[in-house]
């Protein structure tokens, strides 16, 4: 159970016409923030600038995956369902399956692509199938964010590609990580995947923390020039699970090392390799 200290309130679904807040001024330089939560009690163990408004980059795909899992549970999606990759989806750089407009991927391929490789074409294909357009899906995402208590987050696209209107906070990203663990415990296990195969090709993911820290089982990394290096992750030492967020690190290695330091400090004993 998540305690009242860091609860995930369930509120009525907001109107799609009112959920988008006015666009904020573009953030000129990546800020830095972190937060660490005890997933069992909801206690905030450590936080710095946790409510600073920053860019999520590909952490955005956590919400795309949340809505994908929700669609799977409701029957709107099936794992083997084929999704058409539109020209718009195929144009998304830099990470993508690059199979060409008009071709298809399965929902399972789309999910694993987002989890392991952060494929933008897969995220867009999911969005266009579920909502008809990226813009409409962005409204769905923001509406779900409000339902989960993410009051400072605005989503405008499913991939996290740059948009000055698409913003979040470390607190909100921690809420989303906790919601994925709580609401989709079976699907959440996919976030521990470090590699994937796609049509006879083998790929390795970007999440160094997942590879380096014993007990780590996800969740997502992200980077754009405007956001800096981001990560939301979780790890367990067998008796306790922590969820951490770092936004705006200066490098991929810096975000990994900062997260290792946070987890080691609050697990009480150094368990990192």
N, C-alpha and C positions, 0 to 999 in steps of 0.2 A: 504494500500500500504506500502511496505517496502522501506524506503528511501535509498538514495545513501550512507548514513552513514554506513548502514549494509545491503547492497543489496545482492540478490541471483542471480548472473549473469547466463544467459542461454547461454552456449557455445556449439559448435558442439560436438556430441558424440565422444569421443576419441576411438581409436582402442583398442580392448581388449588386443592386444599384446604389447601395449606401455603404458597402463594406470598404471600398477603396478610399483611403484617406488622401488628402491633397498631396501632390508630389512635393518632396522635400528638395531643398537646394542640393546640388551635386556636391558630394564629398570630395574635396580636392586632394587629400592625402590620406592614405590608410591610417586609421587609428589603431589602437591596440586594446584588446580586452580579453579577459578569461573568466571562467567560472567553473567550479567543481562542486558536484552534487552527490550526496549519498542517496543512491536510488532506492534504498530500503526505507529510509526515514523521510526523505525529501529535504534534509538539512543542507543548507548552503555551507560548504566547508571552507571555501575561499572564493573571493571575487575581486576583480579589478575592472573598473569601467564597464560593468556587466550590462548596463542599460544604455551605453553609448550606441547611437545609431550608425551602423556600418553596412557594408555590402556583403551579401552571403556568398557570392560566386556559386560554385557548384554544390554547396550545401543545400541550395534550392532543391536539388534532386531528392533530398530526403522527403520533402512534401509531395513531390511528384510520385515517389514510391509509396508514400502513405496512401495517397488517393488511388494508386494502382492496386495496392493490397485491399483497400476498401471495395474497389470494383470487383476484384476476384471473390471476395466474400459475399457480395450482393448478387453475383451472377452476371454482372454486366461484362465481365471479362472471364475468359478461360485461359489456362496456362498455354494451351496449344493454339489459341486463336491467332490468326494472321493479321498483322498491322501493316497497312500500306505506307511506305516511306514517300511522302510528297516531295516535290521539288524544294519547297520551303524547308522541310526537314533535312533533306540531303545537302542543303547549302550550309548547314551549321558546322562551323569550325571551332576548335581544331580537332577535338576527339569525336570520332564517329565511326560507324561500321563501314560507311562509304560503299554501299552496295548499289547505289544508283536510284534515281527517282522512278517510282512505279513498281519497284520490287518490294518484297515483304519480309518482315521478321516476325517471329512469334512473340507473344507476351513474355514468355520465359526468357527468350533471348534479350528482349528489351530490358527486363528487370536486371538480369545479370550484367548486361552492358552498362547500365547506369551504376550498379553497385561496384563493379570491378574497374571499369574503364572510364566511367563518367561520360558515356556516349550521348552527345547532344541530339543526334538524329533520332535515337531511340526515345529520348524524353519528349521530343516534339511529336513523334508519331503517336505516343500515348496520349498527349494533350489533344491533338487534333481528332483522335478517335473518340475520346471521352466527351469533349466539349465543342468540337467543331473548329476551334481556332486557338492559337496561343493566348490571345487576349481574353477569351471567354474562360479558358482554363486558369489563367492568372486570377480571375475573379473567384473561381471555385477554390483555388489555393488559399487566397486571402480570407475567404469566408471560413474555411476549415481552420486556418490559423487563429481566427477570433474564437472559434468554438473550443479550441485547445488552450485558450488563454494567452495566445501570442499577440499581445495588444500593440506592439510597436513594429510589427512586420507587415510589409506589403510585397506581394508577389505579382510580377507582370509577365513572366515567361517561365516555362517548365525546366529550363536547363541551367539558369544562372548566368547566361551570357550578359554582358554589360548593359545595364539600363539604370540611369540615376534614380528612377522611381522605386526600384526594387531594393528594399533595405530590411535590416533585421537588427537584433541585438544578441549578445551572448546568452542572456537570460532566456530569450525566446527560442534560440536554437537548442538550449538544454531542455526546455519544455518539449520540443519536438522529438528529441532523442528519447526522452522518457516515455513519450506517447507511443513511439514505435515499439519499444520494448514491452510496454503494457498492453497495447491493443492488438499487436500482431506477433505474439511470441514465437510462433513457428516460422513465419516469413522472416522475422528478425534474424534468425540463424544464418540467413544468406549473407548478412553483412560481414561475417567472419571469412568469407571467400577471398583468397588472395590471388587466385588465378581463374581463368575461364578459357574454354575452348569455343571457337566460333567457326563452324564450317571448315574443319580440319586445321584451323590456325589456333595457336595457343598464345595467350596474353597474360601478362602479369600486371597487377594493380599498382596504384600510386601511394598507398597508405603504408608508410614506413613504420608507424607506431604499431600497426597490426602485426607486422613482421617481427618487430624488436621487443615487444612487451609481453611477457607471459600473462595469459588470462585475458588479453585483449580480444574483442569480438566485433569490432566495427568502430566507427560507423561510416563516416564520409569525410573526404578532404575537398578543398576548393581553392582556386587561385584565379584572380585577374589582377591586372596592374593596379586597378583602383581599390581592390579589396585587400591586397596582400595575401599571405598564405594562411588559410583557415583549416580548422579541423573540428569535428565533433566525434567523440569516441567514448567507448565504454570498456571497462575491464573488471574482472572479478578475481579475488584472491582465494575463492572457494567458500568464503563465509560472508563476503561483503562485496557489493557492486557499486562502483563509482561511475558517474557520467561527467565528462569534461568537455569544455569548449575553449578553443583559442582562436581569436580573430585578429587578423592584421599582423601576423609574424613576418619577419623580414626574409625568411627563406623556408624551404621545406624542412631542412634540418633543424632550424630554429623552432619551428612549431612542434616538431617531434620531441626535441629535447625539453622544451617547456612543459609539454604534456607529461613526459616521463618524470620530470621533477615534481610536478603537482601530484601525480599518482603515488610516487614513492613516499612523498612527505605525509600523505594522508592515509595510506595503507599502514603506515607505522613502521614498516620494515622494508628495506630495499629488496625488491624482487625482480627488478629489471636486469636484463642481461648486459 
